[in-house]
Amino acid sequence: MKLCVCQSDIVWENKSANRIRCRAVMQKAAEKGAQFVVFPELSLTGFTMNSVLAEPPDGETVQFFTDASRELGIAAAFGFACKHDGIITNRLCVAYNGIITAEYDKLHPFSYGGECSVYSPGSCLAATEVCGETVGLTICYDLRFPELYQALSRRCSLIIVIANWPVKRSDHWKALLKARAIENQCYITGCNRCGNGGGLSYSGDSAVYSPTGELICAAQPYDEQLIFADIRREECDKVQRSFPLKNDRRLDLYRDFYAK
């Protein structure tokens, strides 16, 4: 699968402007042969706490990306504030062939940044098939919680992290992406926004890491940019066979440790 990661400067709380940008990106990615394009967290608004911008699960943002995926023949991962069942969640969806194939609500709202005051946490993992690859879905602050990635990597060849991760913690972003790839022996993709929004500055530092933790490609800091990588399930299988790390995990003990 040919992956495209879109490091973009999101126009603050301006859905119409960002739709135009995202449509152009999807067009360009498709022309370059990409099969799957990934956008940053809260793709059309930025990391906003403005609950007025929340939408239903089948609202305008979902309709926009499903229509674009069908018209351009390319899968897309995107995020939005989803209002459903009386709550708002920070949601990541994958649109493929004009339909939503997966929905994931962020398990770990960023309490330090006040996200918990608006967004409720999700409670389920999510993964989907894209062009023969099983893709796990995570969002921003989730990256600091390795249990989620261990669970997803049991079946995923690629785990994506869409984010609005501020520049002042960019060293953590880069270190954690690499660590998640090494310990899970699968591809890890971090798609982060760049620019400024809501009083915060973002460097981007979007990247794709291999199942051995090697950097495959990375965007230049602060610049809007598309980066591309080939994702191959067989490469994960090869690494896991040659160094069967997961065989030595002691889940029975870990559960007991947490219980204590």
C-alpha positions in Angstrom: 0.0 0.0 0.0 1.3 3.5 -0.9 0.7 5.8 2.1 0.6 9.6 2.0 0.9 11.6 5.2 -0.4 15.2 5.0 1.4 17.7 7.3 -0.9 20.7 7.0 -1.4 24.1 8.6 -5.0 23.9 9.7 -6.9 27.2 9.3 -8.3 27.8 12.8 -12.0 26.7 13.1 -12.6 27.3 9.4 -14.1 24.2 8.0 -14.8 25.6 4.5 -11.2 26.7 4.0 -9.8 23.5 5.2 -12.1 21.4 3.0 -10.7 23.2 0.0 -7.2 22.4 1.2 -7.9 18.8 2.0 -9.6 18.2 -1.4 -6.5 19.5 -3.2 -4.3 17.3 -1.1 -6.3 14.2 -1.9 -6.2 15.1 -5.6 -2.4 15.5 -5.5 -1.9 12.3 -3.4 -4.0 10.3 -5.9 -2.1 11.7 -8.8 1.1 10.5 -7.2 -0.3 7.0 -6.8 -1.1 7.1 -3.1 -3.9 4.7 -2.0 -4.3 6.1 1.6 -3.9 9.6 2.8 -3.8 10.6 6.4 -4.7 14.0 7.8 -4.0 15.5 11.3 -6.3 15.4 14.3 -9.5 17.5 14.1 -8.7 18.0 10.5 -11.0 20.9 9.6 -10.9 22.9 12.8 -7.7 22.4 14.7 -7.6 21.4 18.3 -10.5 23.4 19.4 -12.6 23.3 22.6 -15.5 25.0 20.8 -18.4 22.5 21.2 -20.5 24.5 18.6 -18.3 23.0 15.9 -19.2 19.4 16.8 -21.1 17.4 14.2 -23.3 14.2 14.1 -21.6 11.0 13.0 -22.9 11.5 9.5 -22.4 15.3 9.3 -20.8 17.6 6.8 -17.2 16.5 7.5 -17.9 12.8 7.1 -19.9 13.5 4.0 -17.1 15.6 2.5 -14.4 12.9 3.0 -16.6 10.0 1.9 -17.6 11.9 -1.3 -13.9 12.8 -2.0 -12.8 9.2 -1.4 -15.3 7.9 -3.8 -14.6 10.5 -6.5 -10.8 10.2 -6.3 -10.5 6.5 -5.6 -8.3 7.0 -2.5 -8.8 6.1 1.2 -8.6 8.9 3.8 -8.1 9.1 7.5 -9.5 12.3 9.1 -10.6 13.6 12.5 -13.5 15.7 13.7 -15.5 16.6 16.9 -18.4 14.1 16.9 -21.6 14.8 18.8 -23.5 11.6 19.5 -25.5 10.0 22.3 -25.5 13.2 24.2 -21.7 13.5 24.3 -18.8 14.9 22.2 -15.8 12.7 21.3 -12.6 13.4 19.4 -13.2 11.0 16.5 -11.0 9.5 13.8 -12.6 7.9 10.8 -11.4 6.1 7.7 -13.3 6.8 4.4 -12.8 4.2 1.7 -14.7 3.8 -1.6 -17.3 6.3 -0.5 -18.1 4.7 2.9 -16.8 4.9 6.5 -15.0 1.7 7.2 -13.9 2.5 10.8 -14.6 5.0 13.6 -12.4 5.5 16.6 -13.1 7.8 19.6 -9.9 8.9 21.3 -9.4 6.8 24.4 -7.2 9.4 26.2 -8.5 13.0 26.1 -5.6 15.4 26.9 -6.6 16.4 30.5 -3.5 18.6 30.8 -4.8 20.8 27.9 -8.4 20.8 29.1 -9.7 18.4 26.5 -11.7 16.5 29.1 -13.9 19.5 29.7 -15.4 19.1 26.2 -14.6 15.6 24.9 -15.6 12.3 26.5 -13.2 9.3 26.2 -13.8 6.4 23.9 -13.7 2.8 25.2 -13.0 0.7 22.1 -10.0 -0.1 19.8 -10.5 0.3 16.1 -8.8 -1.0 13.0 -9.7 -1.4 9.4 -8.5 -2.9 6.1 -7.0 -0.5 3.5 -5.7 -2.0 0.3 -4.8 -5.3 2.0 -3.2 -3.8 5.1 -4.7 -3.8 8.5 -4.5 -0.3 9.9 -4.9 0.6 13.6 -6.3 4.0 14.7 -5.0 6.3 17.4 -5.0 10.0 18.2 -2.3 12.3 19.6 -2.1 11.9 23.4 -2.8 8.1 23.0 0.8 7.9 21.9 1.9 8.1 25.5 0.0 4.9 26.4 1.8 1.8 25.1 -0.8 -0.7 26.0 -3.1 0.5 23.2 -0.4 -0.1 20.6 0.5 -3.6 21.9 -3.1 -4.6 21.5 -3.5 -3.2 18.0 -0.2 -4.5 16.8 -1.3 -8.1 17.3 -3.1 -7.8 14.0 -2.1 -4.4 12.4 0.8 -3.9 10.0 0.4 -0.1 10.3 -0.8 2.1 13.2 -1.5 5.7 12.5 -1.4 8.6 15.0 -3.2 11.7 13.9 -2.2 14.7 16.1 -2.1 18.4 17.0 1.1 18.0 19.1 2.7 21.3 20.1 6.3 22.1 19.3 7.3 22.5 22.9 6.9 18.7 23.3 8.2 17.7 19.8 11.1 15.7 21.3 8.6 13.5 23.1 6.6 13.1 19.8 9.6 11.8 17.8 10.9 9.6 20.6 7.6 8.0 21.3 6.8 7.3 17.6 10.2 5.5 17.2 9.6 3.6 20.5 6.1 2.4 19.4 7.6 1.1 16.2 10.4 -0.8 17.9 8.4 -2.4 20.6 5.5 -3.4 18.4 7.4 -4.4 15.3 5.0 -2.7 12.9 4.9 0.5 10.9 4.0 3.6 12.9 2.9 6.8 11.2 2.6 10.1 13.0 0.6 12.8 11.1 0.9 16.1 13.0 -0.2 19.6 12.0 2.1 22.5 11.6 1.6 26.3 11.9 -0.3 28.1 14.6 -3.8 27.7 16.1 -5.6 28.4 19.3 -2.6 30.1 20.8 -0.2 27.1 20.2 2.6 26.5 17.8 3.1 23.2 15.9 6.2 22.0 14.2 4.6 19.0 12.5 7.5 16.5 12.5 5.3 14.0 10.7 7.1 10.7 10.0 6.8 7.1 9.1 8.8 4.5 11.0 9.6 0.9 9.9 8.9 -2.3 12.0 12.5 -2.1 13.2 12.2 1.6 14.2 14.1 3.0 11.3 12.9 6.4 10.0 11.5 5.8 6.5 10.5 9.4 5.8 9.9 12.6 7.7 8.4 16.0 6.9 10.4 19.2 7.3 9.5 21.0 10.5 7.0 23.8 10.2 6.3 23.3 6.5 3.2 22.1 4.8 4.3 18.9 3.1 3.2 15.5 1.8 5.4 12.5 2.5 5.0 9.0 1.1 5.9 5.5 2.1 5.2 1.9 1.0 3.6 -0.3 3.7 4.1 -4.0 3.4 2.6 -6.6 5.7 5.4 -9.1 4.7 8.0 -6.7 6.2 6.3 -6.8 9.6 6.0 -10.6 9.3 9.7 -10.9 8.5 10.8 -8.8 11.4 8.5 -10.6 13.8 9.8 -14.0 12.7 13.4 -13.1 12.8 13.1 -11.5 16.3 10.0 -12.9 18.0 9.7 -10.3 20.7 6.0 -10.7 21.3 6.4 -14.4 22.1 8.1 -13.4 25.3 5.4 -11.1 26.6 3.9 -12.2 29.9 0.3 -11.0 29.7 -0.8 -13.1 32.7 1.8 -11.4 34.9 1.1 -8.0 33.5 -2.6 -8.3 34.4 -1.6 -9.3 37.9 0.8 -6.4 38.3 -2.0 -4.0 37.4 -4.4 -5.6 39.7 -2.0 -5.0 42.6 
